[in-house]
Amino acid sequence: MSAQVQVAPDGADSPHGAGSSGVEGERPAHGRVLNVFSHAFLVVWVVMAAGPLLWVVITAFRSSGEILGDPMGFPTSLQWENFTNAWLDANIGRYALNSLIILAGSLTGTMLLGAMAAYVIARFTFPGNRAVFLLFAGGMMFPIILALVPLFTIMDNLSLLDTRPGLIVAYIAYSLPFTTFFLTSFFQTLPSGVQEAAQIDGASHVRTFFQVMLPMAKPGLVSIGIFNFLGQWNQYLLPLLLNNENESSYVLPQGLATLAISQGYGGDWGALFAGLTIAMVPVLVVYIVFQRQVQAGLTAGALK
């Protein structure tokens, strides 16, 4: 008795042949639709995010008459004197220098204190460890606007109003909760074998932290450093409250606000947009230079 084998047409060799081929034909089309939609959304997002920045830079090279006549136009000739007027006449250079001096102290203090606190919370077990961590985490949920009145009173009692040290201390207190919260999670991902080896070799806790663990946490330090730089460079509310008496001590956001108000009477709109461009340049440069480090710091914990 011989077996007879019948060859079915293509797609009919199984009960699900026709159906499966149809689904496989639909999936690539569905994927292409999603791909086009996602790319279109990204293009719209880039235009919405980068469009205003490009408009500010382009407008910084136009005269006040051109800006008022056609706000969305292009410059007929490059007005480089707008930057000179903003830097010298509008004192943007002095305001930027004040911001850099204050930022040097506040960013250093924030990173040092935040890293030390995060290291102790993440790597050591002691009574109240969880409570200290939750205290820092709770600080992120406390709006700074609710602390303005007591903060002003404390700074006044300490004679720190309208001083650079006062702003530095306020910036550190403002940025420390998120810095500690972020770095605590990062220090927890670091291997404990290196720390134990250093302690076996006789290294103290301070030496282990500064010479072993801190260099290993460089990606996380760079990432949180960028966020703190952006937040403190653009801070306006705290300087407005604590540093509002002497105009020569204004930081850059205060100077830009003063320049914007004065342009309502002076009409030098080109200098105003030039000042905005000057304020944006350090932020863009810092992010472009440390872009890879920021991405590595944000993904280090997930890739472990």
SULQUI-V400261 format. One record per backbone hydrogen bond with DSSP energy under -1.0 kcal/mol. CO is the residue of the C=O (numbers start at 1). NH is the residue of the N-H. If there is no record, write none. Layout:
BEGIN
CO_NH, CO_NH
END
This chain:
BEGIN
9_12, 14_17, 16_20, 17_21, 18_22, 19_23, 20_24, 21_25, 22_26, 23_27, 26_30, 27_31, 28_32, 29_33, 30_34, 31_35, 32_36, 33_37, 34_38, 35_39, 36_40, 37_41, 38_42, 39_43, 40_44, 41_45, 42_46, 43_47, 44_48, 45_49, 46_50, 47_51, 50_54, 51_55, 52_56, 53_57, 54_58, 55_59, 56_60, 58_61, 59_62, 61_79, 63_67, 64_68, 65_69, 66_70, 70_73, 78_80, 79_82, 80_83, 80_84, 81_85, 82_86, 83_87, 84_88, 85_90, 86_92, 87_93, 91_95, 92_96, 93_97, 94_98, 95_99, 96_100, 97_101, 98_102, 99_103, 100_104, 101_105, 102_106, 103_107, 104_108, 105_109, 106_110, 107_111, 108_112, 109_113, 110_114, 111_115, 112_116, 113_117, 114_118, 115_119, 116_120, 117_121, 118_122, 119_123, 120_124, 126_129, 128_132, 129_133, 130_134, 131_135, 132_136, 133_137, 134_138, 135_139, 143_146, 144_147, 147_151, 148_152, 149_153, 150_154, 151_155, 152_156, 153_157, 154_158, 155_160, 156_159, 163_167, 164_168, 165_169, 166_170, 167_171, 168_172, 169_173, 170_174, 171_175, 172_176, 175_179, 176_180, 177_181, 178_182, 179_183, 180_184, 181_185, 182_186, 183_187, 184_188, 186_189, 192_196, 193_197, 194_198, 195_199, 196_200, 197_201, 198_203, 199_202, 204_208, 205_209, 206_210, 207_211, 208_212, 208_213, 209_214, 212_216, 213_217, 215_218, 217_221, 218_222, 219_223, 220_224, 221_225, 222_226, 223_227, 224_228, 225_229, 226_230, 227_231, 228_232, 229_233, 230_234, 236_240, 237_241, 238_242, 239_243, 242_162, 246_249, 247_250, 251_255, 252_256, 253_257, 254_258, 255_259, 256_260, 257_261, 258_262, 259_263, 261_264, 262_265, 262_266, 263_267, 267_269, 268_272, 269_273, 270_274, 271_275, 272_276, 273_277, 274_278, 275_279, 276_280, 277_281, 280_284, 281_285, 282_286, 283_287, 284_288, 285_289, 286_290, 290_294, 291_295, 292_296, 293_297, 294_298, 295_299, 296_300, 299_303
END
